[in-house]
Amino acid sequence: MKAWENNIRKVIPYIPGEQPKKEKMIKLNTNENPYPPAPGVKDVLTSFDTDRLRLYPDPKIEKLTDAIAERYGLNSNQVFVGVGSDDVLAMCFMTFFNSNRPILFPDITYSFYDVWAEEFRIPYKQIPLDRNFTICPEDYAGENGGIVFPNPNAPTGKLLPLEDVERIIAQNPDVIVIVDEAYIDFGGTSALPLIDKYDNVLVVQTFSKSRSMAGMRIGYAMAQPELIKYLNDVKYSFNSYTLNSLTIEMGTAAILDEAYFKKTTQKIIATRERTKEELRALGYRMDDSKSNFLFVTHDTISMEKLFEDLKKKDIYVRHFSKPERIANYLRITIGTDEEMNTLITFLKNYKQS
Amino acid sequence: MKAWENNIRKVIPYIPGEQPKKEKMIKLNTNENPYPPAPGVKDVLTSFDTDRLRLYPDPKIEKLTDAIAERYGLNSNQVFVGVGSDDVLAMCFMTFFNSNRPILFPDITYSFYDVWAEEFRIPYKQIPLDRNFTICPEDYAGENGGIVFPNPNAPTGKLLPLEDVERIIAQNPDVIVIVDEAYIDFGGTSALPLIDKYDNVLVVQTFSKSRSMAGMRIGYAMAQPELIKYLNDVKYSFNSYTLNSLTIEMGTAAILDEAYFKKTTQKIIATRERTKEELRALGYRMDDSKSNFLFVTHDTISMEKLFEDLKKKDIYVRHFSKPERIANYLRITIGTDEEMNTLITFLKNYKQS
């Protein structure tokens, strides 16, 4: 071992999910939106003056922050914008979970929470979902250093009712509670109104799913101004200029088009609901989902084998081998109706030997 | 104080530099390039298919990493790409300066080093420049947790000869040495060849200055594969998808146009050299600069007052009130010849009352 290795922060390397690059694949594995971004996003691209790129972007990201604030009826000092919700959540972990007590999050949940906790040396405790894959508010009590959970949860797609979200926040007034609402726009009820009532809650959302801009990297947190200021202090001390000038303009165009947003999210919800019925008719089991994916199992079919067989047909879905409890499930992103038809047709004829 | 404030990481908020937004200003305050990015960057913008944005970008940033590696005659596993060199440097601090011994950097230098050290709780020691504002290699010896310095240094613009850079690296084999070459393309000699010889050095560069893309946020580090792997492990555990799809394409177009790069950097060097002569003819004093700015003083003129008077004419330069040693200096970015003519004409007629 070299001497300088003593000073190196060693992390268990996170391996990013598979991003196949085939021409004609059906990609239902990373919860991307099947529809393009709002038309205004393209207009920005064609009218943007590249000469502007020689100048630094606005470190305060004012234009986009203002647009998000307006969309949600907030003041601009209640909104923090980052490079995707991963960046926002990482900043939140650094800023708010600077604790010696363990932070709490579900055992089956977004796979990055334990990665950030490890990276920032934050102790953590994973709270098991109940046997229906439900988050039980009573489990999130007692001494802790903070709480984070997605709602709807991933990869289950299950929505926690707003009164249960509120219960978790209310019974933990001494720590920060982060509600990660990456999938909230597909039929869930946001905890956003609770930020008026509680000074210890942040609601995090993203442009990656409901606004079809995973490739652009925009996420945001909403909370009382005091929390947003703490976040900005840490962000400005890390990298003052995060969002580039084009991203700020394109994000603003996306958030302004409410009609397109409603149309595409409704379409995905409709596709999800009828896909659910058709899968159930084929014997697959799943809870209701309020996200843009379904979490599917079957009593006699091996999901891992199905995952591999789908891949051979260039249909990509997601399989988690751990924890054991979800090893016989697949997470299937809702694509276009045509894509879901191809999947269903395949499953109708599918037999495991 | 609220109970949850105990867990909050409190930092001394970094205040981003002034970014005036006037229509007709001469902006010589943040070392931006006066020329637009390479023409190929605009071509990307007009041909890019916005539908791609619904998909996540390549987490490995392969296309741009490969292009940078090829430009510098490296293998792709020797290049790490981030959201501007601030992001790259912050990741380097997190990854390599995880030490209980103080890291070393100059007392007069890039203003972010102490900010990152504070944020990541890294002890540090600022080593005074000598009275000619020179970094003295013999001062960077003895027990330490790592070393970072810009070359050319900022805000002085002074280049440390390659043999002195090598001396610092060679006499510190047990820690990582980061050479921050944000301004190297304006006449300096890069330490890049030293990465073959030493396993403890990283060279960090940026698209913000010599490639006119401050607004796009692209920086990169070059080193032996082992160091790049450590950096990537930390990055993937922080945010897997940092550079967006457009940035990857536009950055690639920029790095491929070597002819434009040479033409514009040479033009800036020529403008710098004749500006230096003209300023000296007016009684201003400055060392030779190998960057895209000049660090200027005068024996009888107050630089702080001049800074304010220039601002009134919508000419923005940079003044640092601390440390005391540089309080009577201005850092003046090299703009177009026309912009420098306006500045010089103003100075020819300038008198302090």
Interface residues (C-beta under 8 A of the other chain):
Chain A: K2 A3 W4 N6 N7 I8 R9 K10 V11 I12 P13 Y14 I15 P16 Q19 K27 T30 E32 N33 P34 Y35 P36 P37 V41 K42 L45 T46 F48 T50 D51 R52 L53 R54 L55 Y56 P57 D58 P59 K60 V83 G84 D86 D87 A90 M94 T95 F96 F97 N98 S99 V115 W116 E118 E119 G145 G146 P173 D174 V175 I176 D199 N200 S208 S212 M213 A214 G215 M216 R217 Y230 N232 D233 V234 Y236 S237 F238 N239 S240 Y241 T242 L243 N244 S245 L246 T247 M250
Chain B: K2 A3 W4 N6 N7 I8 R9 K10 V11 I12 P13 Y14 I15 P16 Q19 K27 T30 E32 N33 P34 Y35 P36 P37 V41 K42 L45 T46 F48 T50 D51 R52 L53 R54 L55 Y56 P57 D58 P59 K60 V83 G84 D86 D87 A90 M94 T95 F96 F97 N98 S99 V115 W116 E118 E119 G145 G146 P173 D174 V175 I176 D199 N200 S208 S212 M213 A214 G215 M216 R217 Y230 N232 D233 V234 Y236 S237 F238 N239 S240 Y241 T242 L243 N244 S245 L246 T247 M250
